[in-house]
Amino acid sequence: MWAEMEAIAPSLAHDDAVMDDGLVPRERLREVYVPVLALAGAMSPAWLREAARAVAEAVPQGTYRALEDQNHMVEPQVLGPVLAEFLTG
C-alpha cells in the first residue's frame, strides 16, 4: 500500500493548490455548464460523501449518487454500468 501512496505523493501539492482552503469551490462549480455526475461510495467516510453531494449541488446540471456497498475504492463492475447510464442517458 505504501508504494502506491508514495507514487501519488507528487500530485498532492497540485491537489492542495487547486482546492485552495480545502472546501468545495462552489463559485467555480456554478460556472460548469455540462452535466456532472458526482459519485461516492455509500461506505466511504461521511466527509467524502458530503463533498461529492456539495459538488453535485453546486453544478447547475449536477447529479449525486452514492454507490451501495462501495467505499472510496469503487469496484469497476459497479462503476461501469453507472457511468454508461449517465453517459448515454
MOPAC internal coordinates of N, CA, C and O (Angstrom, degrees):
PM7 1SCF
backbone

  N    0.0000 0     0.00 0     0.00 0    0    0    0
  C    1.4408 1     0.00 0     0.00 0    1    0    0
  C    1.5246 1   111.79 1     0.00 0    2    1    0
  O    1.2310 1   120.07 1   140.40 1    3    2    1
  N    1.3374 1   117.46 1   -39.60 1    3    2    1
  C    1.4664 1   119.55 1  -177.06 1    5    3    2
  C    1.5188 1   112.30 1   -64.84 1    6    5    3
  O    1.2310 1   120.06 1   145.79 1    7    6    5
  N    1.3151 1   117.50 1   -34.21 1    7    6    5
  C    1.4668 1   119.69 1   178.82 1    9    7    6
  C    1.5282 1   110.44 1   -61.59 1   10    9    7
  O    1.2310 1   120.84 1   138.50 1   11   10    9
  N    1.3182 1   116.00 1   -41.50 1   11   10    9
  C    1.4579 1   119.81 1   178.32 1   13   11   10
  C    1.5289 1   111.19 1   -65.86 1   14   13   11
  O    1.2310 1   120.59 1   140.39 1   15   14   13
  N    1.3235 1   116.48 1   -39.61 1   15   14   13
  C    1.4619 1   120.27 1   179.23 1   17   15   14
  C    1.5350 1   110.69 1   -66.01 1   18   17   15
  O    1.2310 1   120.53 1   139.16 1   19   18   17
  N    1.3176 1   116.60 1   -40.84 1   19   18   17
  C    1.4630 1   120.20 1   177.52 1   21   19   18
  C    1.5242 1   110.95 1   -63.98 1   22   21   19
  O    1.2310 1   120.27 1   145.95 1   23   22   21
  N    1.3111 1   117.08 1   -34.05 1   23   22   21
  C    1.4660 1   120.93 1  -178.56 1   25   23   22
  C    1.5222 1   111.68 1   -64.47 1   26   25   23
  O    1.2310 1   119.90 1   147.57 1   27   26   25
  N    1.3268 1   117.80 1   -32.43 1   27   26   25
  C    1.4694 1   119.67 1  -179.30 1   29   27   26
  C    1.5255 1   112.79 1   -93.78 1   30   29   27
  O    1.2310 1   120.00 1   175.10 1   31   30   29
  N    1.3034 1   117.60 1    -4.90 1   31   30   29
  C    1.4647 1   121.27 1  -177.72 1   33   31   30
  C    1.5274 1   113.70 1   -53.72 1   34   33   31
  O    1.2310 1   118.64 1   138.67 1   35   34   33
  N    1.3300 1   120.19 1   -41.33 1   35   34   33
  C    1.4706 1   118.89 1  -179.42 1   37   35   34
  C    1.5281 1   114.13 1   -59.73 1   38   37   35
  O    1.2310 1   119.89 1   155.96 1   39   38   37
  N    1.3139 1   117.81 1   -24.04 1   39   38   37
  C    1.4716 1   119.79 1  -178.86 1   41   39   38
  C    1.5281 1   112.65 1   -81.55 1   42   41   39
  O    1.2310 1   119.76 1   168.72 1   43   42   41
  N    1.3166 1   118.05 1   -11.28 1   43   42   41
  C    1.4612 1   119.93 1  -175.24 1   45   43   42
  C    1.5230 1   113.03 1   -63.83 1   46   45   43
  O    1.2310 1   119.66 1   142.35 1   47   46   45
  N    1.3236 1   118.26 1   -37.65 1   47   46   45
  C    1.4691 1   120.26 1   178.37 1   49   47   46
  C    1.5293 1   110.21 1   -63.54 1   50   49   47
  O    1.2310 1   120.53 1   138.76 1   51   50   49
  N    1.3208 1   116.59 1   -41.24 1   51   50   49
  C    1.4702 1   120.63 1   177.46 1   53   51   50
  C    1.5251 1   109.33 1   -64.26 1   54   53   51
  O    1.2310 1   120.14 1   132.82 1   55   54   53
  N    1.3186 1   117.34 1   -47.18 1   55   54   53
  C    1.4648 1   121.18 1   179.52 1   57   55   54
  C    1.5284 1   110.67 1   -56.31 1   58   57   55
  O    1.2310 1   120.60 1   136.20 1   59   58   57
  N    1.3221 1   116.46 1   -43.80 1   59   58   57
  C    1.4511 1   121.17 1  -179.29 1   61   59   58
  C    1.5236 1   110.86 1   -64.89 1   62   61   59
  O    1.2310 1   119.97 1   137.69 1   63   62   61
  N    1.3249 1   117.67 1   -42.31 1   63   62   61
  C    1.4646 1   121.20 1  -179.88 1   65   63   62
  C    1.5280 1   111.10 1   -63.89 1   66   65   63
  O    1.2310 1   120.42 1   138.75 1   67   66   65
  N    1.3211 1   116.81 1   -41.25 1   67   66   65
  C    1.4601 1   121.24 1  -179.14 1   69   67   66
  C    1.5220 1   110.67 1   -67.15 1   70   69   67
  O    1.2310 1   120.38 1   142.44 1   71   70   69
  N    1.3033 1   116.87 1   -37.56 1   71   70   69
  C    1.4622 1   120.76 1  -175.58 1   73   71   70
  C    1.5278 1   113.70 1   -85.73 1   74   73   71
  O    1.2310 1   119.71 1  -177.26 1   75   74   73
  N    1.3239 1   118.17 1     2.74 1   75   74   73
  C    1.4594 1   121.99 1   177.07 1   77   75   74
  C    1.5165 1   111.00 1    50.04 1   78   77   75
  O    1.2310 1   120.54 1    72.09 1   79   78   77
  N    1.3127 1   116.58 1  -107.91 1   79   78   77
  C    1.4603 1   121.32 1  -176.04 1   81   79   78
  C    1.5255 1   112.82 1   -89.81 1   82   81   79
  O    1.2310 1   120.45 1  -171.91 1   83   82   81
  N    1.3342 1   116.74 1     8.09 1   83   82   81
  C    1.4529 1   120.24 1   179.00 1   85   83   82
  C    1.5165 1   114.09 1    88.94 1   86   85   83
  O    1.2310 1   120.45 1   177.17 1   87   86   85
  N    1.3132 1   116.74 1    -2.83 1   87   86   85
  C    1.4535 1   120.40 1   179.54 1   89   87   86
  C    1.5271 1   109.82 1   -92.19 1   90   89   87
  O    1.2310 1   120.88 1   -22.12 1   91   90   89
  N    1.2983 1   115.91 1   157.88 1   91   90   89
  C    1.4639 1   120.58 1   177.44 1   93   91   90
  C    1.5299 1   107.88 1   -64.42 1   94   93   91
  O    1.2310 1   119.99 1   -54.56 1   95   94   93
  N    1.3382 1   117.62 1   125.44 1   95   94   93
  C    1.4724 1   120.83 1  -176.89 1   97   95   94
  C    1.5313 1   112.09 1   -76.90 1   98   97   95
  O    1.2310 1   120.66 1  -106.08 1   99   98   97
  N    1.3142 1   116.34 1    73.92 1   99   98   97
  C    1.4669 1   122.08 1  -173.46 1  101   99   98
  C    1.5351 1   113.47 1   -56.70 1  102  101   99
  O    1.2310 1   120.17 1   137.64 1  103  102  101
  N    1.3226 1   117.27 1   -42.36 1  103  102  101
  C    1.4716 1   120.18 1  -178.90 1  105  103  102
  C    1.5306 1   109.95 1   -61.57 1  106  105  103
  O    1.2310 1   120.29 1   135.58 1  107  106  105
  N    1.3027 1   117.04 1   -44.42 1  107  106  105
  C    1.4675 1   120.89 1   179.65 1  109  107  106
  C    1.5247 1   110.15 1   -65.73 1  110  109  107
  O    1.2310 1   120.16 1   139.32 1  111  110  109
  N    1.3191 1   117.29 1   -40.68 1  111  110  109
  C    1.4608 1   120.85 1  -178.05 1  113  111  110
  C    1.5262 1   112.03 1   -67.64 1  114  113  111
  O    1.2310 1   119.40 1   152.54 1  115  114  113
  N    1.3149 1   118.74 1   -27.46 1  115  114  113
  C    1.4691 1   121.19 1   177.76 1  117  115  114
  C    1.5243 1   111.87 1   -63.39 1  118  117  115
  O    1.2310 1   120.67 1   162.84 1  119  118  117
  N    1.3368 1   116.33 1   -17.16 1  119  118  117
  C    1.4636 1   121.75 1  -179.14 1  121  119  118
  C    1.5295 1   112.57 1   -92.96 1  122  121  119
  O    1.2310 1   119.91 1  -176.82 1  123  122  121
  N    1.3093 1   117.77 1     3.18 1  123  122  121
  C    1.4690 1   122.01 1   178.26 1  125  123  122
  C    1.5279 1   107.36 1   -87.33 1  126  125  123
  O    1.2310 1   120.96 1   -62.42 1  127  126  125
  N    1.3306 1   115.77 1   117.58 1  127  126  125
  C    1.4581 1   119.90 1  -174.09 1  129  127  126
  C    1.5213 1   113.12 1  -113.31 1  130  129  127
  O    1.2310 1   120.96 1  -145.77 1  131  130  129
  N    1.3020 1   115.77 1    34.23 1  131  130  129
  C    1.4612 1   122.13 1   172.94 1  133  131  130
  C    1.5213 1   106.83 1  -125.89 1  134  133  131
  O    1.2310 1   119.90 1   -24.76 1  135  134  133
  N    1.3136 1   117.80 1   155.24 1  135  134  133
  C    1.4633 1   119.43 1   177.36 1  137  135  134
  C    1.5344 1   111.06 1   -60.91 1  138  137  135
  O    1.2310 1   121.10 1   -41.84 1  139  138  137
  N    1.3086 1   115.50 1   138.16 1  139  138  137
  C    1.4648 1   122.09 1  -179.97 1  141  139  138
  C    1.5230 1   108.33 1  -128.39 1  142  141  139
  O    1.2310 1   121.09 1   -48.17 1  143  142  141
  N    1.3144 1   115.52 1   131.83 1  143  142  141
  C    1.4621 1   121.87 1   174.57 1  145  143  142
  C    1.5171 1   107.62 1  -108.51 1  146  145  143
  O    1.2310 1   120.26 1   -67.49 1  147  146  145
  N    1.3078 1   117.11 1   112.51 1  147  146  145
  C    1.4558 1   122.50 1   178.63 1  149  147  146
  C    1.5240 1   107.88 1  -100.39 1  150  149  147
  O    1.2310 1   120.97 1   -65.37 1  151  150  149
  N    1.3089 1   115.75 1   114.63 1  151  150  149
  C    1.4610 1   121.19 1  -175.92 1  153  151  150
  C    1.5182 1   111.34 1  -108.90 1  154  153  151
  O    1.2310 1   121.42 1   -28.91 1  155  154  153
  N    1.3080 1   114.88 1   151.09 1  155  154  153
  C    1.4589 1   121.91 1   172.90 1  157  155  154
  C    1.5132 1   107.92 1  -147.71 1  158  157  155
  O    1.2310 1   121.00 1   -33.27 1  159  158  157
  N    1.3002 1   115.70 1   146.73 1  159  158  157
  C    1.4552 1   119.66 1   172.50 1  161  159  158
  C    1.5178 1   108.72 1   -73.17 1  162  161  159
  O    1.2310 1   120.17 1   -46.63 1  163  162  161
  N    1.3063 1   117.28 1   133.37 1  163  162  161
  C    1.4642 1   120.80 1  -178.79 1  165  163  162
  C    1.5315 1   111.80 1   -62.56 1  166  165  163
  O    1.2310 1   120.50 1   159.36 1  167  166  165
  N    1.3375 1   116.65 1   -20.64 1  167  166  165
  C    1.4574 1   120.65 1   179.04 1  169  167  166
  C    1.5287 1   111.84 1   -98.30 1  170  169  167
  O    1.2310 1   120.14 1  -174.88 1  171  170  169
  N    1.3244 1   117.33 1     5.12 1  171  170  169
  C    1.4641 1   121.34 1   176.41 1  173  171  170
  C    1.5188 1   109.26 1   -71.53 1  174  173  171
  O    1.2310 1   120.33 1   -18.43 1  175  174  173
  N    1.3289 1   116.97 1   161.57 1  175  174  173
  C    1.4617 1   118.99 1   176.51 1  177  175  174
  C    1.5327 1   111.05 1   -57.67 1  178  177  175
  O    1.2310 1   121.13 1   -30.19 1  179  178  177
  N    1.3075 1   115.44 1   149.81 1  179  178  177
  C    1.4616 1   121.06 1  -177.05 1  181  179  178
  C    1.5233 1   112.13 1   -55.30 1  182  181  179
  O    1.2310 1   119.96 1   141.90 1  183  182  181
  N    1.3277 1   117.68 1   -38.10 1  183  182  181
  C    1.4627 1   119.31 1  -177.11 1  185  183  182
  C    1.5268 1   111.24 1   -65.20 1  186  185  183
  O    1.2310 1   119.78 1   147.68 1  187  186  185
  N    1.3319 1   118.03 1   -32.32 1  187  186  185
  C    1.4641 1   120.35 1   176.91 1  189  187  186
  C    1.5283 1   110.79 1   -71.15 1  190  189  187
  O    1.2310 1   120.73 1   136.80 1  191  190  189
  N    1.3220 1   116.21 1   -43.20 1  191  190  189
  C    1.4676 1   119.42 1   178.36 1  193  191  190
  C    1.5200 1   111.26 1   -62.61 1  194  193  191
  O    1.2310 1   120.37 1   137.80 1  195  194  193
  N    1.3260 1   116.89 1   -42.20 1  195  194  193
  C    1.4652 1   120.75 1  -179.49 1  197  195  194
  C    1.5291 1   111.30 1   -68.15 1  198  197  195
  O    1.2310 1   119.69 1   145.79 1  199  198  197
  N    1.3195 1   118.20 1   -34.21 1  199  198  197
  C    1.4646 1   120.71 1   176.98 1  201  199  198
  C    1.5277 1   110.02 1   -65.52 1  202  201  199
  O    1.2310 1   120.05 1   136.62 1  203  202  201
  N    1.3242 1   117.51 1   -43.38 1  203  202  201
  C    1.4664 1   120.66 1   178.05 1  205  203  202
  C    1.5273 1   110.25 1   -63.31 1  206  205  203
  O    1.2310 1   120.41 1   138.47 1  207  206  205
  N    1.3125 1   116.83 1   -41.53 1  207  206  205
  C    1.4671 1   120.91 1   178.44 1  209  207  206
  C    1.5405 1   110.28 1   -63.22 1  210  209  207
  O    1.2310 1   120.24 1   138.37 1  211  210  209
  N    1.3267 1   117.15 1   -41.63 1  211  210  209
  C    1.4646 1   120.97 1   179.65 1  213  211  210
  C    1.5279 1   111.54 1   -63.62 1  214  213  211
  O    1.2310 1   120.58 1   141.92 1  215  214  213
  N    1.3330 1   116.50 1   -38.08 1  215  214  213
  C    1.4688 1   120.28 1   176.46 1  217  215  214
  C    1.5284 1   109.21 1   -61.52 1  218  217  215
  O    1.2310 1   120.39 1   130.42 1  219  218  217
  N    1.3161 1   116.85 1   -49.58 1  219  218  217
  C    1.4683 1   120.68 1  -178.90 1  221  219  218
  C    1.5201 1   111.58 1   -60.99 1  222  221  219
  O    1.2310 1   119.99 1   142.11 1  223  222  221
  N    1.3141 1   117.62 1   -37.89 1  223  222  221
  C    1.4608 1   121.06 1  -179.64 1  225  223  222
  C    1.5243 1   112.15 1   -71.49 1  226  225  223
  O    1.2310 1   120.16 1   150.58 1  227  226  225
  N    1.3257 1   117.30 1   -29.42 1  227  226  225
  C    1.4650 1   120.63 1  -177.89 1  229  227  226
  C    1.5263 1   112.45 1   -80.52 1  230  229  227
  O    1.2310 1   119.94 1   147.76 1  231  230  229
  N    1.3097 1   117.72 1   -32.24 1  231  230  229
  C    1.4656 1   121.36 1  -179.04 1  233  231  230
  C    1.5326 1   108.60 1   -78.73 1  234  233  231
  O    1.2310 1   120.09 1   -49.24 1  235  234  233
  N    1.3334 1   117.44 1   130.76 1  235  234  233
  C    1.4683 1   118.89 1  -178.43 1  237  235  234
  C    1.5385 1   114.22 1   -52.73 1  238  237  235
  O    1.2310 1   120.04 1   141.90 1  239  238  237
  N    1.3192 1   117.53 1   -38.10 1  239  238  237
  C    1.4673 1   120.86 1   178.90 1  241  239  238
  C    1.5278 1   110.48 1  -112.08 1  242  241  239
  O    1.2310 1   120.97 1  -138.43 1  243  242  241
  N    1.3223 1   115.75 1    41.57 1  243  242  241
  C    1.4555 1   120.39 1  -177.27 1  245  243  242
  C    1.5163 1   113.08 1   -87.35 1  246  245  243
  O    1.2310 1   121.47 1   -35.07 1  247  246  245
  N    1.3220 1   114.80 1   144.93 1  247  246  245
  C    1.4554 1   122.42 1   176.63 1  249  247  246
  C    1.5225 1   107.90 1  -131.26 1  250  249  247
  O    1.2310 1   120.97 1   -44.95 1  251  250  249
  N    1.3137 1   115.74 1   135.05 1  251  250  249
  C    1.4660 1   121.17 1   176.92 1  253  251  250
  C    1.5201 1   109.03 1  -109.18 1  254  253  251
  O    1.2310 1   121.50 1   -38.97 1  255  254  253
  N    1.3081 1   114.73 1   141.03 1  255  254  253
  C    1.4590 1   119.15 1   175.14 1  257  255  254
  C    1.5220 1   109.33 1  -147.66 1  258  257  255
  O    1.2310 1   120.61 1   -48.39 1  259  258  257
  N    1.3170 1   116.43 1   131.61 1  259  258  257
  C    1.4629 1   122.53 1   174.44 1  261  259  258
  C    1.5251 1   107.68 1   -98.04 1  262  261  259
  O    1.2310 1   121.01 1   -48.98 1  263  262  261
  N    1.3079 1   115.67 1   131.02 1  263  262  261
  C    1.4609 1   120.93 1  -178.15 1  265  263  262
  C    1.5223 1   109.54 1   -92.64 1  266  265  263
  O    1.2310 1   121.28 1   -67.06 1  267  266  265
  N    1.3282 1   115.15 1   112.94 1  267  266  265
  C    1.4667 1   121.63 1  -176.49 1  269  267  266
  C    1.5338 1   111.64 1   -57.82 1  270  269  267
  O    1.2310 1   121.21 1   -36.70 1  271  270  269
  N    1.3179 1   115.28 1   143.30 1  271  270  269
  C    1.4644 1   123.58 1   176.47 1  273  271  270
  C    1.5223 1   113.19 1    60.61 1  274  273  271
  O    1.2310 1   120.11 1  -157.91 1  275  274  273
  N    1.3370 1   117.40 1    22.09 1  275  274  273
  C    1.4602 1   121.33 1   178.78 1  277  275  274
  C    1.5225 1   109.40 1  -121.55 1  278  277  275
  O    1.2310 1   121.52 1   -31.49 1  279  278  277
  N    1.3437 1   114.70 1   148.51 1  279  278  277
  C    1.4593 1   119.54 1   172.52 1  281  279  278
  C    1.5215 1   107.46 1  -108.18 1  282  281  279
  O    1.2310 1   119.86 1    26.50 1  283  282  281
  N    1.3170 1   117.87 1  -153.50 1  283  282  281
  C    1.4657 1   121.20 1  -177.88 1  285  283  282
  C    1.5314 1   112.06 1   -67.12 1  286  285  283
  O    1.2310 1   120.10 1   157.58 1  287  286  285
  N    1.2991 1   117.41 1   -22.42 1  287  286  285
  C    1.4622 1   122.44 1   179.85 1  289  287  286
  C    1.5320 1   108.31 1  -100.42 1  290  289  287
  O    1.2310 1   120.77 1  -103.78 1  291  290  289
  N    1.3147 1   116.13 1    76.22 1  291  290  289
  C    1.4681 1   122.27 1  -174.88 1  293  291  290
  C    1.5284 1   110.33 1   -66.17 1  294  293  291
  O    1.2310 1   121.29 1   -44.31 1  295  294  293
  N    1.3162 1   115.15 1   135.69 1  295  294  293
  C    1.4622 1   121.18 1   178.98 1  297  295  294
  C    1.5303 1   110.08 1   -70.75 1  298  297  295
  O    1.2310 1   119.96 1   -43.97 1  299  298  297
  N    1.3356 1   117.69 1   136.03 1  299  298  297
  C    1.4674 1   120.95 1  -178.88 1  301  299  298
  C    1.5226 1   113.69 1   -55.86 1  302  301  299
  O    1.2310 1   120.11 1   143.02 1  303  302  301
  N    1.3254 1   117.40 1   -36.98 1  303  302  301
  C    1.4685 1   119.72 1  -178.65 1  305  303  302
  C    1.5304 1   112.14 1   -69.32 1  306  305  303
  O    1.2310 1   120.10 1   161.71 1  307  306  305
  N    1.3267 1   117.42 1   -18.29 1  307  306  305
  C    1.4611 1   121.98 1   174.65 1  309  307  306
  C    1.5305 1   109.54 1   -88.55 1  310  309  307
  O    1.2310 1   120.77 1   137.51 1  311  310  309
  N    1.3045 1   116.13 1   -42.49 1  311  310  309
  C    1.4620 1   121.40 1  -176.66 1  313  311  310
  C    1.5283 1   112.91 1   -69.31 1  314  313  311
  O    1.2310 1   120.15 1   138.83 1  315  314  313
  N    1.3100 1   117.31 1   -41.17 1  315  314  313
  C    1.4671 1   121.50 1  -175.83 1  317  315  314
  C    1.5134 1   114.59 1   -52.81 1  318  317  315
  O    1.2310 1   119.47 1   124.81 1  319  318  317
  N    1.3154 1   118.61 1   -55.19 1  319  318  317
  C    1.4680 1   119.41 1  -179.66 1  321  319  318
  C    1.5412 1   113.59 1   -62.37 1  322  321  319
  O    1.2310 1   120.29 1   145.86 1  323  322  321
  N    1.3121 1   117.05 1   -34.14 1  323  322  321
  C    1.4639 1   120.17 1   179.55 1  325  323  322
  C    1.5292 1   109.70 1   -66.72 1  326  325  323
  O    1.2310 1   120.57 1   136.05 1  327  326  325
  N    1.3258 1   116.51 1   -43.95 1  327  326  325
  C    1.4618 1   119.97 1   177.72 1  329  327  326
  C    1.5167 1   111.53 1   -65.76 1  330  329  327
  O    1.2310 1   120.40 1   138.17 1  331  330  329
  N    1.3293 1   116.83 1   -41.83 1  331  330  329
  C    1.4713 1   120.36 1   179.11 1  333  331  330
  C    1.5250 1   111.28 1   -59.93 1  334  333  331
  O    1.2310 1   120.83 1   136.58 1  335  334  333
  N    1.3256 1   116.02 1   -43.42 1  335  334  333
  C    1.4741 1   120.19 1   178.65 1  337  335  334
  C    1.5293 1   111.00 1   -62.50 1  338  337  335
  O    1.2310 1   120.55 1   136.04 1  339  338  337
  N    1.3300 1   116.55 1   -43.96 1  339  338  337
  C    1.4617 1   120.62 1  -179.45 1  341  339  338
  C    1.5334 1   111.51 1   -65.12 1  342  341  339
  O    1.2310 1   120.67 1   136.67 1  343  342  341
  N    1.3211 1   116.32 1   -43.33 1  343  342  341
  C    1.4580 1   120.36 1  -175.68 1  345  343  342
  C    1.5283 1   113.76 1   -75.14 1  346  345  343
  O    1.2310 1   120.52 1   156.28 1  347  346  345
  N    1.3179 1   116.62 1   -23.72 1  347  346  345
  C    1.4670 1   119.36 1  -179.55 1  349  347  346
  C    1.5263 1   112.61 1  -104.52 1  350  349  347
  O    1.2310 1   121.15 1   172.46 1  351  350  349
  N    1.3496 1   115.41 1    -7.54 1  351  350  349
  C    1.4697 1   120.31 1  -175.82 1  353  351  350
  C    1.4561 1   111.78 1   -72.75 1  354  353  351
  O    1.2310 1   120.10 1   180.00 1  355  354  353

